[in-house]
Every structure is written in structure tokens, then in C-alpha cells.
Amino acid sequence: MPDRKGRRAGEYYAQQLSKRLLEMGFKVEIRLPKTEGTDWADVWMDATNRLGNIRDTLLTNVIQQQTDDPYRLIESMLKDNI
């Protein structure tokens, strides 16, 4: 979302920092999230939510199947593209 000056604040400040770091001799690469309108905090939250969902699915399957070998269950779930 553009700030009051019409610029994207995160990208703008990333560019400013990049310039300073380049002047100091650092290699710099600015990466942007794939989804327009998101930032890295959104990406992090989405990833942790998905991991939580995978954990919950695994625990549910372990309980339902009454298995004592969760690793075999994980392999099975990965084959099914949980």
C-alpha cells in the first residue's frame, strides 16, 4: 500500500538500505513476496498457519489410526500431498 508520498514504504526503505549497504561493499539482493499487497510478515504467518494445519492433521490421523509409528504415517501423508 502506498504511503502519503505515493511510494511503497517497505520497498522504498529496502532500496535505501540497499544503496547504503552496496556503498559499504556488501552484496545485496532485495526479494519481494510473490503475492501483491503482502509483506514478509504475512508470508511468515501463512507458513506457520499451514504448518499448524499439517500438525493437526497428523495428530488426528495418528489418533484415528491408533498407530505407534508416526513416521510411517507422515510418509503416507506426504505421498497423498497433505
Rosetta silent file (secondary structure, phi, psi, omega in degrees, C-alpha in Angstrom):
SEQUENCE: MPDRKGRRAGEYYAQQLSKRLLEMGFKVEIRLPKTEGTDWADVWMDATNRLGNIRDTLLTNVIQQQTDDPYRLIESMLKDNI
SCORE:     score description
SCORE:     0.000 S_00000001
   1 L     0.000  128.928 -179.242    0.000    0.000    0.000 S_00000001
   2 E   -66.332  146.097  176.529    1.474    3.349   -0.988 S_00000001
   3 L   -83.815 -170.628 -177.567    2.323    5.826    1.758 S_00000001
   4 L   -61.737  -24.281 -179.462    1.375    9.534    1.754 S_00000001
   5 L   -92.549    6.642  176.383    4.133   10.257   -0.753 S_00000001
   6 L    82.277   11.691 -179.219    2.797    7.615   -3.158 S_00000001
   7 L  -111.326  158.678  175.122    5.593    5.131   -2.616 S_00000001
   8 E   -83.957  111.295 -170.667    5.568    1.635   -1.210 S_00000001
   9 H   -57.314  -47.213 -177.858    7.243    2.183    2.127 S_00000001
  10 H   -60.900  -46.169  179.536    8.769   -1.299    2.516 S_00000001
  11 H   -67.575  -39.732 -179.997   10.243   -1.339   -0.970 S_00000001
  12 H   -60.345  -49.942 -177.886   11.404    2.251   -0.693 S_00000001
  13 H   -71.072  -28.233  173.941   13.280    1.677    2.550 S_00000001
  14 H   -64.610  -40.948  177.431   14.675   -1.613    1.258 S_00000001
  15 H   -64.245  -42.477  179.404   16.123    0.341   -1.681 S_00000001
  16 H   -61.371  -46.834  178.652   17.559    2.982    0.652 S_00000001
  17 H   -63.877  -40.417  179.081   19.207    0.336    2.820 S_00000001
  18 H   -57.656  -45.911  179.304   20.416   -1.488   -0.277 S_00000001
  19 H   -58.798  -46.155 -179.355   22.205    1.630   -1.531 S_00000001
  20 H   -63.521  -42.760 -179.018   23.938    2.136    1.811 S_00000001
  21 H   -67.773  -38.820  177.281   25.000   -1.495    2.046 S_00000001
  22 H   -61.693  -41.128  178.228   26.288   -1.527   -1.543 S_00000001
  23 H   -62.488  -28.419  179.069   28.385    1.542   -0.782 S_00000001
  24 L   -86.362   -1.456  176.676   29.867   -0.378    2.151 S_00000001
  25 L    96.348    6.820  178.832   30.803   -3.269   -0.145 S_00000001
  26 L   -81.740  151.040  169.427   28.028   -5.725    0.687 S_00000001
  27 L   -84.975  134.788 -174.963   26.278   -7.846   -1.897 S_00000001
  28 L  -130.264  138.929  173.424   22.580   -7.032   -1.788 S_00000001
  29 L  -138.811  121.853  177.773   19.503   -8.726   -3.174 S_00000001
  30 L   -94.837  126.854  178.748   16.032   -7.389   -2.495 S_00000001
  31 L  -116.243  138.544  179.504   13.350  -10.031   -2.544 S_00000001
  32 L  -114.506  146.513  175.290    9.643   -9.345   -2.632 S_00000001
  33 L   -59.843  151.908 -177.695    6.832  -11.708   -1.653 S_00000001
  34 L   -67.105  -32.515 -175.367    5.115  -13.360   -4.619 S_00000001
  35 L   -91.596  123.974  178.456    1.666  -12.051   -3.708 S_00000001
  36 L   -59.520  137.198  176.973    0.992   -8.381   -4.383 S_00000001
  37 L    86.143    5.085  176.875   -0.030   -6.463   -1.266 S_00000001
  38 L  -113.180  161.694  173.633    1.665   -8.792    1.214 S_00000001
  39 L  -123.466 -178.305 -175.392    4.831   -8.405    3.192 S_00000001
  40 H   -68.120  -25.227  175.416    7.204  -10.928    4.725 S_00000001
  41 H   -65.932  -38.817  176.855    5.243  -10.956    7.980 S_00000001
  42 H   -64.113  -41.831  179.416    2.201  -12.155    6.002 S_00000001
  43 H   -62.426  -44.476  179.545    4.300  -14.852    4.345 S_00000001
  44 H   -61.317  -46.426 -179.628    5.614  -15.984    7.743 S_00000001
  45 H   -62.756  -40.976  178.702    2.132  -16.103    9.276 S_00000001
  46 H   -62.681  -44.219 -179.635    0.771  -18.087    6.326 S_00000001
  47 H   -64.151  -42.954 -179.448    3.616  -20.601    6.569 S_00000001
  48 H   -69.194  -34.063  175.733    3.192  -21.077   10.325 S_00000001
  49 H   -65.012  -42.579  178.900   -0.572  -21.477    9.903 S_00000001
  50 H   -65.198  -38.801  177.056   -0.040  -24.145    7.242 S_00000001
  51 H   -63.735  -38.611  176.639    2.461  -25.942    9.474 S_00000001
  52 H   -62.945  -39.798  177.812   -0.086  -25.857   12.286 S_00000001
  53 H   -65.005  -40.286  178.129   -2.689  -27.367    9.971 S_00000001
  54 H   -63.962  -43.406  178.259   -0.278  -30.129    8.959 S_00000001
  55 H   -59.604  -45.664 -179.553    0.485  -30.820   12.629 S_00000001
  56 H   -63.154  -41.045  178.199   -3.217  -31.002   13.447 S_00000001
  57 H   -63.401  -42.950  179.169   -3.882  -33.332   10.519 S_00000001
  58 H   -61.434  -48.011 -179.330   -1.012  -35.573   11.575 S_00000001
  59 H   -62.300  -41.528  177.954   -2.203  -35.757   15.171 S_00000001
  60 H   -60.988  -44.554 -179.931   -5.764  -36.502   14.067 S_00000001
  61 H   -66.412  -38.470  178.186   -4.539  -39.290   11.786 S_00000001
  62 H   -61.663  -43.939 -179.227   -2.303  -40.739   14.495 S_00000001
  63 H   -67.900  -45.964 -177.573   -5.256  -40.851   16.886 S_00000001
  64 H   -63.969  -39.541 -176.610   -7.714  -42.203   14.311 S_00000001
  65 H   -89.955   -4.644  179.519   -5.381  -44.923   13.084 S_00000001
  66 L    46.342   50.284 -177.790   -4.093  -45.693   16.580 S_00000001
  67 L   -95.118  149.159  174.335   -0.606  -46.067   15.174 S_00000001
  68 L  -106.116    8.489 -179.954    2.581  -46.287   17.159 S_00000001
  69 L  -125.653   78.886 -177.749    4.663  -45.379   14.096 S_00000001
  70 H   -63.529  -24.364 -179.750    4.008  -41.716   13.250 S_00000001
  71 H   -66.925  -39.598  176.908    6.902  -41.684   10.774 S_00000001
  72 H   -64.526  -39.060  178.202    5.187  -44.224    8.535 S_00000001
  73 H   -64.584  -41.044  177.626    2.037  -42.129    8.776 S_00000001
  74 H   -61.742  -45.031  177.505    3.976  -38.992    7.804 S_00000001
  75 H   -58.482  -42.340  179.126    5.394  -40.790    4.752 S_00000001
  76 H   -63.693  -44.020  179.729    1.890  -41.849    3.781 S_00000001
  77 H   -64.791  -38.045  179.056    0.568  -38.319    4.212 S_00000001
  78 H   -65.738  -36.940  176.801    3.384  -36.881    2.105 S_00000001
  79 H   -63.781  -32.479  179.988    2.551  -39.318   -0.694 S_00000001
  80 L   -87.383    6.217  178.765   -1.046  -38.057   -0.511 S_00000001
  81 L    55.038   57.643  178.736    0.176  -34.422   -0.685 S_00000001
  82 L   -54.928    0.000    0.000   -1.287  -33.299    2.603 S_00000001
